[in-house]
Amino acid sequence: MGDVTDNIRVKRIYDPADAEDGARVLVDRLWPRGVSKQAAALSLWLKDVAPSTELRQWFDHDPSRWQEFGRRYRTELRHNDDAVEQLRDILRLGRATLLYAAHDTAHNHALILADYMRDHSGDRA
């Protein structure tokens, strides 16, 4: 078991599962289109750690809103102790891959969530 910061990976749910994934945690509020439960090979679907519906709809995958989206999502995470702590517990056990469905691999909430978890790895809810 490594440091929590070493245990986080981020990957699209549409990419094949592999042995390096560790725990596979879907961090989207909505189930991804075209993915069966079997193909997802999830350890957990942690909907509550995803951005709120309002924030997700406001962002609308617009890269020009990326910085503000990140600020707002981090604020939501600071007020979401239960879901953040649940994810932190998973990361303490070993590697976990945060799965998301967005097409944009550079501007998606899973990247912000991974950074947030790394930055707050020692925090306790």
C-alpha positions as CSV (number, residue, x, y, z in Angstrom):
1,M,0.0,0.0,0.0
2,G,1.6,3.3,-1.1
3,D,0.9,6.9,-0.3
4,V,-2.6,8.0,-1.3
5,T,-1.2,10.4,-3.8
6,D,0.5,7.5,-5.6
7,N,-2.7,5.5,-5.7
8,I,-4.8,7.7,-8.1
9,R,-5.2,7.1,-11.8
10,V,-7.7,8.7,-14.1
11,K,-9.1,7.0,-17.2
12,R,-12.1,7.1,-19.5
13,I,-14.6,4.4,-18.8
14,Y,-14.6,3.6,-22.5
15,D,-11.0,2.4,-22.2
16,P,-10.6,-1.3,-21.5
17,A,-10.1,-2.4,-17.9
18,D,-6.7,-3.7,-17.0
19,A,-4.9,-5.2,-14.0
20,E,-3.1,-1.9,-13.3
21,D,-6.5,-0.1,-12.6
22,G,-6.9,-1.4,-9.0
23,A,-10.3,-0.4,-7.7
24,R,-12.4,1.0,-10.6
25,V,-14.5,3.9,-9.3
26,L,-17.0,5.7,-11.6
27,V,-17.1,9.3,-10.5
28,D,-19.9,10.5,-12.9
29,R,-23.4,11.3,-11.7
30,L,-24.9,9.8,-14.8
31,W,-24.3,6.3,-16.1
32,P,-22.2,6.5,-19.3
33,R,-23.9,5.8,-22.6
34,G,-23.2,2.5,-24.3
35,V,-21.4,0.9,-21.3
36,S,-22.7,-2.2,-19.8
37,K,-22.3,-2.9,-16.1
38,Q,-20.2,-5.9,-16.9
39,A,-17.9,-4.0,-19.3
40,A,-17.5,-1.3,-16.7
41,A,-16.0,-3.7,-14.2
42,L,-16.6,-1.3,-11.4
43,S,-15.6,-1.6,-7.8
44,L,-17.9,1.3,-6.9
45,W,-20.1,4.0,-8.6
46,L,-19.5,7.0,-6.4
47,K,-22.1,9.4,-7.8
48,D,-22.0,11.8,-4.9
49,V,-18.4,12.8,-5.5
50,A,-19.3,14.1,-9.0
51,P,-20.1,17.8,-9.7
52,S,-23.6,18.8,-8.9
53,T,-26.1,18.7,-11.8
54,E,-26.2,22.5,-11.8
55,L,-22.5,22.8,-12.1
56,R,-22.1,20.1,-14.7
57,Q,-24.8,21.8,-16.8
58,W,-23.2,25.2,-16.4
59,F,-19.8,23.9,-17.5
60,D,-21.3,22.1,-20.5
61,H,-17.8,20.8,-21.4
62,D,-16.7,24.3,-22.5
63,P,-13.0,24.7,-22.1
64,S,-13.3,28.5,-21.7
65,R,-15.1,27.8,-18.4
66,W,-12.5,25.3,-17.2
67,Q,-10.8,27.5,-14.6
68,E,-14.0,28.6,-13.0
69,F,-15.4,25.1,-13.2
70,G,-12.4,23.9,-11.3
71,R,-12.8,26.5,-8.6
72,R,-16.5,25.8,-8.2
73,Y,-16.1,22.0,-8.1
74,R,-13.3,22.3,-5.5
75,T,-15.8,24.3,-3.4
76,E,-18.4,21.6,-3.8
77,L,-15.8,19.0,-2.7
78,R,-14.9,20.9,0.4
79,H,-18.5,20.7,1.4
80,N,-18.9,17.0,0.5
81,D,-17.2,15.3,3.4
82,D,-18.9,11.9,3.2
83,A,-18.2,11.2,-0.5
84,V,-14.7,12.6,-0.3
85,E,-13.9,10.5,2.8
86,Q,-15.4,7.4,1.1
87,L,-13.0,7.9,-1.9
88,R,-10.1,8.6,0.5
89,D,-10.8,5.2,2.3
90,I,-10.6,3.4,-1.1
91,L,-7.3,5.1,-1.9
92,R,-5.8,4.1,1.4
93,L,-6.3,0.5,0.4
94,G,-4.3,0.8,-2.7
95,R,-4.5,1.9,-6.3
96,A,-7.8,3.3,-7.6
97,T,-8.7,4.5,-11.1
98,L,-11.2,7.3,-11.3
99,L,-13.4,6.7,-14.3
100,Y,-15.3,9.3,-16.3
101,A,-17.2,9.4,-19.5
102,A,-16.4,12.9,-21.0
103,H,-14.7,13.0,-24.4
104,D,-12.3,15.7,-23.4
105,T,-9.3,14.1,-21.7
106,A,-7.8,17.4,-20.7
107,H,-10.9,19.2,-19.3
108,N,-13.0,16.9,-17.1
109,H,-13.9,16.7,-13.5
110,A,-12.0,13.5,-12.7
111,L,-8.7,15.3,-13.2
112,I,-9.8,18.0,-10.8
113,L,-11.0,15.3,-8.3
114,A,-7.7,13.5,-8.6
115,D,-5.8,16.7,-7.9
116,Y,-8.1,17.5,-5.0
117,M,-7.5,14.1,-3.4
118,R,-3.8,14.4,-3.8
119,D,-3.8,17.9,-2.3
120,H,-6.0,16.7,0.6
121,S,-4.6,13.2,1.1
122,G,-3.9,13.8,4.8
123,D,-7.2,15.5,5.6
124,R,-9.8,13.8,7.7
125,A,-13.5,14.6,7.4
